[in-house]
Amino acid sequence: MSQVKQKFIENNAVSNAKLAQMAQGTVKGNTALSTGNAEDITMTKLLAMMHAGAWIKDEDFGQGTVGTQGYASVVAGAGASVLGTFIAGVTGIISMATGTTATGSVVVHDIGTTTKHLAGAGELVCIVKFKLNVLSNATNRFSLRLGFGDTTTAAADNIDSAGYIEYSDNVNSGNWVYCTASNSTRTKVNSTVAPVAITGDNWMYLKIVCNSAGTQTDFYINNTLLGSITTNIPTTAGRTFDTKFSIAKSVGATVTPTLNIDRIYQHYIRSDANSANWRL
């Protein structure tokens, strides 16, 4: 009786050259309503599938463009400004300065409305590439809020938000505070991480991730977890919000471009994205 030898392929043993050839401009995937063999998917088809499953907004503030492009701004106080700025090494930035009055402020928010999102209808993500040129202090004190929000007044706290961070030198020893808000009831948690004033081509990255059920929001600085919040995340109808980035001065009269933002990325992964009704 002859012995039957089992044949198998070792893990990671198949090179790209050994795989089946693909049509030009395609990727391998499966568009069927059930498990099936891999197929070649065109870029057009892939883009349509992505659009069916997600809402995405990515603003890079193109070099040389004066203004906020896909965002609107509200400026208050003499000398306060928000401008598109030339800078080496990046696509373009907006630069926010609070001006010469002790109550100067700037807010930048998603254009058109501050009520695009509601937590609990799919994963919500906001990533902001930013830097503080100066820190708040007793001579020139300001408060900063970055993330999801629903007000266009810089000094006003958010009424509804799936997540934002805030900072001032006289709050939490100058460390970041991460927050959620629902109908003006807020959860605020003190972190032990302090912002830094950054010069040159160095940036900080804020990432806020609210899960698809709207039951937890995670906060990251430079991809390191600050912490998570599971309370006061707005999921009730009417408790909508968008994105808001603001600085509001309370002491001082020095004009300094306080906050630079290079890029704002948002996505919303729809809860029904993988439903058979949305398969293209």
C-alpha positions in Angstrom: 0.0 0.0 0.0 1.5 3.3 -1.1 1.9 6.1 1.3 -0.1 9.3 0.5 1.9 12.5 1.2 0.0 15.6 2.2 1.0 18.7 0.2 0.5 22.2 1.4 1.8 25.7 0.9 3.7 27.2 3.8 2.6 30.5 5.2 3.9 33.5 3.3 5.4 31.2 0.6 3.4 32.6 -2.4 4.9 35.6 -4.1 2.9 38.2 -6.1 4.3 36.7 -9.3 2.7 33.3 -8.5 -0.8 34.8 -8.1 -3.4 35.0 -10.9 -2.9 38.0 -13.2 -5.2 41.0 -12.7 -6.9 43.4 -15.1 -5.2 46.8 -15.3 -6.3 49.2 -12.6 -8.1 46.7 -10.4 -7.8 45.3 -6.9 -8.8 41.9 -5.6 -12.0 41.6 -3.6 -15.6 40.3 -3.4 -18.7 42.2 -4.4 -21.1 39.2 -3.9 -23.8 39.1 -1.3 -22.1 36.1 0.4 -18.7 34.5 0.7 -17.2 33.9 -2.6 -14.1 33.7 -4.7 -11.9 36.8 -5.2 -12.6 38.9 -8.2 -11.0 41.9 -9.9 -12.7 45.2 -8.8 -12.2 48.3 -10.8 -11.3 51.6 -9.2 -14.7 53.0 -10.2 -16.5 50.2 -8.5 -14.3 50.4 -5.4 -15.0 54.1 -5.1 -18.7 53.6 -5.5 -18.6 50.9 -2.7 -16.7 53.3 -0.5 -19.2 56.1 -1.0 -22.1 53.8 -0.2 -20.5 52.9 3.1 -18.9 56.1 4.3 -19.2 59.9 4.4 -15.7 61.5 4.2 -14.4 65.0 4.3 -10.7 65.8 4.1 -9.6 69.4 4.0 -5.9 70.2 3.4 -6.0 74.0 3.0 -4.2 74.3 -0.3 -1.1 76.3 -0.4 -1.7 80.0 -1.2 -5.4 79.9 -0.7 -6.5 82.7 1.6 -9.4 81.6 3.7 -10.8 78.5 5.2 -12.1 76.8 2.0 -14.5 74.0 3.2 -14.8 75.7 6.6 -16.4 78.9 7.9 -14.9 81.3 10.4 -16.2 83.7 13.0 -13.7 86.4 14.2 -14.3 88.8 17.1 -12.0 91.6 18.5 -9.5 94.0 17.0 -6.6 92.3 15.3 -8.1 88.8 15.5 -7.8 86.8 12.3 -7.9 83.5 10.5 -5.8 83.4 7.3 -4.5 80.9 4.8 -0.8 81.0 5.1 2.3 80.0 3.0 4.6 77.6 4.8 7.3 75.2 3.5 6.8 71.5 3.9 3.0 71.3 4.0 0.2 71.6 1.5 -1.1 74.8 3.3 -2.4 75.9 6.7 -4.8 78.2 8.3 -3.4 80.4 11.1 -5.7 81.7 13.9 -4.8 84.8 16.0 -6.8 86.3 18.9 -5.8 89.9 18.4 -5.2 92.9 20.6 -8.3 92.8 22.9 -8.6 90.8 26.1 -11.7 89.1 24.7 -10.5 88.4 21.1 -11.6 85.1 19.6 -11.6 83.0 16.5 -13.7 79.9 15.7 -13.5 77.7 12.6 -16.3 75.3 11.9 -17.5 73.1 9.1 -19.2 75.3 6.5 -22.9 75.6 6.1 -24.1 74.0 9.3 -23.0 72.9 12.7 -25.5 70.0 12.8 -24.3 67.3 10.4 -23.6 64.4 12.8 -25.4 62.4 15.5 -23.6 59.8 17.5 -24.9 56.2 17.4 -25.6 56.0 13.7 -22.1 54.7 12.7 -18.5 55.2 13.6 -17.4 58.9 13.8 -13.8 59.9 13.5 -12.1 63.3 13.5 -8.3 63.8 13.0 -6.7 67.2 13.3 -3.1 68.1 12.4 -2.3 71.2 14.4 0.2 73.1 16.5 0.2 75.8 19.1 2.8 78.5 18.5 2.5 79.8 22.0 1.0 78.5 25.3 -1.6 80.2 27.4 -0.2 82.0 30.4 -1.1 84.6 33.0 -0.1 87.5 30.7 -1.8 86.2 27.6 -4.4 83.7 28.6 -6.7 81.8 26.2 -8.9 78.8 26.1 -8.7 76.3 23.2 -11.3 73.7 22.1 -10.7 71.2 19.2 -13.0 68.4 17.9 -16.7 67.9 17.5 -18.9 70.8 18.5 -22.1 72.7 17.7 -21.5 76.4 18.5 -20.0 79.2 16.4 -19.0 81.3 19.4 -15.4 80.7 20.5 -15.9 81.5 24.2 -19.0 79.3 24.4 -18.7 75.6 25.5 -20.3 73.0 23.3 -23.9 72.1 23.9 -23.6 68.8 22.0 -20.4 66.9 21.1 -19.3 63.3 20.6 -15.9 64.5 21.8 -13.5 67.4 22.0 -10.4 68.5 23.9 -9.8 71.7 25.7 -6.9 73.6 27.2 -5.9 76.7 29.2 -2.9 77.2 31.5 -5.2 77.7 34.6 -7.3 74.6 34.0 -6.0 71.1 35.1 -2.5 72.5 35.6 -2.3 73.3 31.9 -2.9 69.7 30.8 -5.4 68.5 28.2 -9.0 67.9 29.3 -11.1 65.6 27.1 -14.8 66.1 27.0 -18.2 65.1 25.7 -21.5 67.0 25.9 -25.2 66.2 25.5 -27.8 68.9 25.9 -25.3 71.1 27.9 -24.5 68.3 30.3 -20.8 67.6 30.0 -18.3 64.9 31.0 -14.8 66.4 31.4 -11.8 64.2 32.3 -8.4 65.6 33.3 -5.5 64.1 31.5 -1.9 64.2 32.6 -0.6 65.2 29.2 0.4 68.8 28.5 0.4 70.6 25.2 3.6 72.0 23.9 4.5 75.1 21.9 5.9 73.9 18.6 8.2 75.6 16.2 9.4 74.5 12.8 7.9 71.7 10.8 6.6 69.7 13.9 2.9 69.0 14.5 0.5 67.4 17.0 -2.2 65.1 15.9 -5.6 64.8 17.6 -7.8 61.8 16.9 -11.3 61.4 18.3 -13.2 58.1 17.6 -16.8 57.7 18.7 -17.9 54.1 18.2 -20.8 53.1 16.0 -23.3 52.6 18.9 -22.4 56.0 20.4 -21.5 54.4 23.7 -17.8 55.3 23.9 -15.5 58.0 22.6 -11.7 57.5 22.6 -9.2 60.4 22.5 -5.7 60.3 21.2 -2.8 62.8 21.0 -0.1 61.7 18.5 -1.8 58.3 18.4 -1.4 57.8 22.1 -4.6 57.2 24.0 -5.5 60.1 26.4 -8.5 58.2 27.7 -12.1 57.2 26.9 -15.6 58.6 27.9 -18.8 56.6 28.0 -21.2 59.2 29.3 -22.9 62.3 27.8 -22.4 61.2 24.2 -25.4 62.7 22.2 -27.5 60.1 20.5 -30.9 61.6 21.0 -32.7 63.1 17.9 -32.0 66.8 17.7 -28.7 66.6 19.6 -26.6 67.1 16.5 -23.1 68.6 16.0 -20.3 69.1 13.6 -16.6 70.1 14.0 -15.4 73.2 15.8 -11.9 74.6 16.4 -11.6 77.7 18.6 -9.4 80.0 20.6 -10.8 82.6 23.0 -8.6 85.1 24.9 -9.5 86.2 28.4 -6.3 88.1 29.4 -3.7 90.1 27.4 -3.3 92.2 24.2 -0.5 90.5 22.3 -1.2 89.6 18.7 0.2 86.1 18.1 -0.8 83.5 15.5 -1.7 81.1 18.3 -3.1 78.1 16.5 -2.1 76.6 13.1 -4.2 73.9 11.5 -2.8 72.0 8.5 -5.4 69.3 7.9 -8.8 68.3 9.2 -10.1 64.8 8.3 -13.5 63.4 9.2 -15.3 60.2 8.4 -18.6 58.6 9.3 -19.0 54.9 8.6 -22.7 54.2 8.2 -24.1 51.5 10.4 -25.9 50.0 7.3 -22.7 50.0 5.2 -22.5 46.2 4.9 -26.3 45.7 4.5 -27.2 43.7 1.3 -29.4 46.6 0.4 -26.3 48.8 -0.1 -24.1 46.2 -1.9 -23.3 47.6 -5.3 
